[in-house]
């Protein structure tokens, strides 16, 4: 946990109560590499090991599919770091600059990153932020990231489920996430992440993320909307623009979605640098539907009713009906696109 004051930003994943250092005598250090954190209410304890706060207990992974995905990500952490974080430079250059522009100025901001991986974004901007909390499912990826951070970095690394809230309400100015939504196995998982983001943001806060786009490119090349990268490999899901907006809108009043990372077939013959061509193509209706990713910018978070309140029951009933209707509509749309 680095630094200790970040405990004020976090909550117990079981009951959302505050966290504090446990079994500690004497003056508490500002920076912590090894310790135990305890929930103020339920008294559950969570270790801090090698500077990583582990809020994800094996028994807390909410379903078998999520547990399987976590296992796959743990096994592939090193390969992901070399292939994605430090490889694919052209694709990264098509994604990262527009994402950070949408995020805006991070100076003096308190920032939360959901699904930080091995630091593709956090290593670029964390030093400019006032405080930075980086969350990921994979302890192995967090271990890789920790080696890239300076000892005095204002960054805390937390192992947790990005679909389950572990932060104090209205405590972050900005939230970002890169290519995490596509790895969440169901609509409920995705909407759980969006709900958490809305709860964690200040009223003037902003949530920016990217995810795979089920657009023209997929239809041209026959890419399935829901599949695994390889046989028995990591799951991935491509969202349409309308679909991702419908999932985010219940939690934010303002949602903007646009394609980025546009790779134009045969572009190498034009002699235009692919990153430059992508920037231009993003602005051209129709052509931008070839974008591999969607960039989503969400503002004005909607506060969900508290558990047990009368409005909560109404909201849950409306949400259930809406999701059932949208699920049927999505199935018909997908079937018509085959």
N, C-alpha and C positions, 0 to 999 in steps of 0.2 A: 504494500500500500504506500503510495508515494505521491503526494504527502498525506499525513494523517488527517488534515482538515477535510479531506475529501469524504471522510466517513459521514460528514454532515449532509452530503449530497445523496447518500445511498440508504437503502432500506432492506429489511429482511424480505426474501422472496416469498416466505410463507404467509406473513401477516402485515407486511409493509410497515412494521414498527422500526424505530430508529436502531442504529447499531453503535456499539461502543467497544473499546478494547477490554479484554477480559484477562484475569489472572496476571495483572501487571502491577508491579510495585515501583514506587518512586516516580520520578518525573517522566511523563510520557514523551518519547522522542517525536520530532516532527516527521521524520521519514522512517518507514517501517519496512523491513524485509522479511521478518519472521515474527509472527504473533498469532493470537487468537482473537476473533471478533465475536461478540455475543449480541443477540437480539434483546432489546430492553424488555419485551413482553413475553415471548414464548421461550426465551433463554436458549434457543438453538445456538450452537457455536460453529463458526466458520474459520478455517485456517487461512493465514497469510503465509504463503510459501514462496521464497525467492522473489518477493515483492508483488506477487499476484494474489489478490483476494479471491478465494474460491467460494462463490455463492451457489455453485451448481453441484448439489449432491447427486450421486448416481440414482438414488431412489426418487429424486425430484424430477427427473426427465419424464415428461408427461405422457409419452406414448412410445410404443415399440418402434415406430417408424423414425421418430426423432432420435431415439437411442442408437438406432442403426446408422443414421446419418452422422451423428457425432463420432461414432467409431471410425467411419470412413474418412472424415475430416482429420481426425487425429493421426491416422496412418499416412495421410497424404500431405501433412504439413510442410515437410521439407521440399517436396516436389512442387507444391503450390508456390512456395516462396521463390524458388528459382525460375519457374515457368511463368508465373503471373506477376508477382511483385517486381521481379527484376528482369523478366523477359517481356515479350509482347510490347515493346516500346512504342511501336506505331499505334497500336490499339489503345494503349494507356494515354498517349498524347491526344487521341481523339476524345477520350472520356474525361480525364482528370481536369484539364483547364476549364471546360464549360461547367463541370460540377462545382468547382471551387468558386467560379464567378457567380453561380446561382446562390451559393452559400453566403457570399458577401464578405465584408471585413470581419476577420476573426480577432482582431486586436482587442485585448481586454475583455474578451467574451468567455463565458463558461460553456464548454462544448462537450457533447456526448456523441461518441461514435458507436453505432450498433453494428457488430460484425467487423471488427477492425482487422482481422486476419493477421498478417505478419507486418503490417504497417505501410501499405501502399499509399494511404492518405495521411495517416497520423504522423509519420516521419516528416512530412512536408509542412504541416501547419501547426503542430502541437506547440512548438516553441513560441509562436506568436500569440497564443491564447493565454488568458488569465489562468484558467484551469481546464484540464482535459481529462476526461474519463473514457477509456477505451474498453469496450465489452466484446467478448467473443465466447463461443461455445467450446472452442478447442484450446486446451491448456498447452498443447505443443506449439500452436501458432503464437500464443501469448508469450511463451518462453523464447521463441525466436525474436519477437518484437522487443522484448525486454533488453536483449543484448544490443539493440540498435539505439537505445535511448541513453542520453547522458545521465549521470548519477543525480544531477540536480534538476532534471526535467520535472515540470509541473504536470506530471502525467500519472494517473492511476490505472493499473491493468486489473480487469475484473473478469473472472470466468462466470458466465451466467447465460441463461436462455433469453434471447432477444425478444421472445414473444411473451415473457412474463415480467411485469414491472418490478424493478429493484431500485428505484430512485425516488427522492423526495419530490412532491408535487411542485410544479412551477419553479424548478431549480436550474434549468439550463436555457441559455440564450439561443443556442443553435444545436441541432441534431443532424448528423449526416450518416449515410450508409451507402456503401458501394457494392452492388451486385450480391446482395444478401437476400433480398426479397425473393429472387428467383429460386433460391435453395430451400425455401420454406415449403413443406410438403402439402399444405392445404390452405384454402381460403381462410379458415379460422385462425391458422397460425399467422398468416399475413396480417389479418385485421387485428390480431392480438398485438403485434408489433406497432401498428399504426395507432392503436388506442393508447399504448404506453407512451409513444412519442407525444401525443396530445396532452397527456397528463403531466409529462415531465417538463414541457416547455413553459416559458413565461408567456404572458399574453401577447407580447410583441415578438415572440420567438418564431423560428423558421425551421422546417424539416425538409431536408434535401436528400434525395436518394436516386440511385440508378437501378434498373432491373432489365432483364432480357425482354425484347420486343417481339411479339408475334405479329409481324407485319408482312409487307409485300415480299421481302426477301425469303421469309420462311415458306410462303406459298409458292414462290418461283422454284425453290430448291426442295420442296416437299419435306420440310423440317417439322416434325411432330410438336404440338404445343406442350405436351407433358411427356417426359421420358427421362432416361438416365444417360449420362455421358457415355458410359460403357456398360456392358452386361454386368449387372449386379454392382454398378458403380454409383456415384453420387447423383442424387436426384436434381433435376432442374425443370423450371416451368417458365414458359414465355407468356407474358401478359399482353393483351391488346390495350390500346390507349383508353378506350371506353371502359374496359374491365378494371384497369388499375385505378382509374379515376373514381369509379363507383365504390371501390373498396376503401379509398382514402377519404372521400367526401363526408361520411358520417362523423369524422373526427376533426375535420378542418373546413372552415367556411370558404377558403380560397385555395384552389388546387389547379396548378398549371402542369400540363404534360406535353412533352415534345420529344421526337426522336433525335438521337445523336449517334455518333460513331457510324457514320454512313460510309459504307464501302461500295463503290460503284463498279459493277462488273466491266472489265475491259479498260478500267481507268488508267492502267499502266501505259497504254498506247497514247494517251493524251499528253504525257510528259509533265503532268501537274503533281506536285508532292501530295501523297494521299491525305495527309492531315489537313492541308489547305483545301483540298477538294471536299473533304468531309465538312469543313466549316461552311463552305458555300452551299453544299447540297442540303445541309440542315435547314436552310432558309427557303428552299424551293418546294412548294407543295407538290405532293405526288412523289417526287424524287426522294424526299426525306423519309418516305415510308420504307426505304431500303435500310434505314437505321437499325443497327444491331441492338442498341439499347434505348430505353426510355429514360429521360431525365424528368424527375417529378419534384416540383417545388410547392410545398404546402405551408400556408400561413393561417393565422387566426384560429388557434386550436379551440375545439368545442369540448367543454368540460362534461364528461359523463356523469350521470347522477351517482350518488353514493350508494353502496350496497345496502339493500334493505329499505331504501326510500320508496314511496309510492310511485314516483316517476320512473324508478328503475324497472319495476314490473311492466309498466307500459312500454318503456324503451325496448326491453327484452322481447316482448311480444311482437312489436313492430319490426324489430331487427330480424327475428326468426322468420316472419312472413316474407320480408323483403329478400332475405337470403335464399329462401326456398324458390321464390319466383325467379330471382336472378340466376340461380343454379339451373333451373329448367331452361331459361332463355339462353344461357351460355351453351348448354348441351346442343340445343337446336342450331345455334350459330356455328358452333364447331363442326357439327355434322354437315351443315350446308357448305362449309369451306373445304371439305375433303374432296 
